[in-house]
Amino acid sequence: MADGSGNEIKEFGQKLRDIRKSQNYSMEELANMAELEPVQVHRIETGKTNPKLSTVYALAKALNVSPKEFF
């Protein structure tokens, strides 16, 4: 994913969104499961913020996937 183009954060967000939608969760549901605020999930999915490692793990746990699935 790290190709130096500056799109890594957006690509991460898109993969998160794809996985979330494939499991039929809303942003709000995912946020609740990961103990985050819905606005945080929105900002991550739209590439507006770079999530902390702990947030990546919380999202992966909530979606029952390995964190590497986002990369």
C-alpha positions in Angstrom: 0.0 0.0 0.0 2.8 2.5 0.8 3.6 3.6 -2.7 4.7 7.1 -1.8 1.7 8.7 -3.6 0.1 10.1 -0.5 -3.0 8.0 -1.0 -2.3 5.4 1.7 -4.7 6.9 4.1 -7.5 7.1 1.5 -6.8 3.5 0.4 -7.0 2.3 4.1 -10.3 4.1 4.5 -11.7 2.6 1.3 -10.7 -0.9 2.4 -12.3 -0.3 5.8 -15.5 0.9 4.1 -15.6 -2.1 1.8 -15.2 -4.6 4.7 -17.8 -2.8 6.8 -20.3 -2.8 3.9 -19.6 -6.4 3.0 -20.7 -7.3 6.6 -23.8 -5.0 6.4 -22.8 -2.7 9.2 -23.6 1.0 9.3 -20.9 3.5 10.4 -22.7 3.9 13.6 -22.9 0.2 14.3 -19.2 -0.2 13.6 -18.3 2.7 15.8 -20.3 1.2 18.7 -18.7 -2.2 18.3 -15.2 -0.6 18.2 -15.9 1.8 21.0 -15.4 4.8 18.7 -17.4 7.8 17.8 -19.3 7.6 14.4 -17.5 10.8 13.3 -14.1 9.0 13.8 -15.2 6.1 11.5 -16.4 8.6 8.9 -13.1 10.5 9.0 -11.1 7.3 8.6 -13.2 6.0 5.8 -13.0 9.3 3.9 -9.2 9.5 4.3 -9.4 12.7 6.5 -7.5 11.2 9.4 -4.7 8.8 10.0 -5.9 6.3 12.6 -3.8 5.3 15.5 -2.6 1.7 15.7 -4.9 1.0 18.6 -7.9 2.3 16.5 -6.8 0.0 13.6 -6.9 -3.0 16.0 -10.2 -2.0 17.5 -11.8 -1.8 14.0 -10.3 -5.1 13.0 -11.6 -6.8 16.2 -15.0 -5.3 15.7 -15.1 -6.6 12.1 -13.5 -10.0 13.1 -10.7 -9.6 10.6 -6.9 -9.4 10.8 -5.6 -5.8 10.7 -3.6 -6.7 7.6 -6.9 -6.9 5.7 -6.9 -3.1 5.7 -3.6 -2.9 3.9 
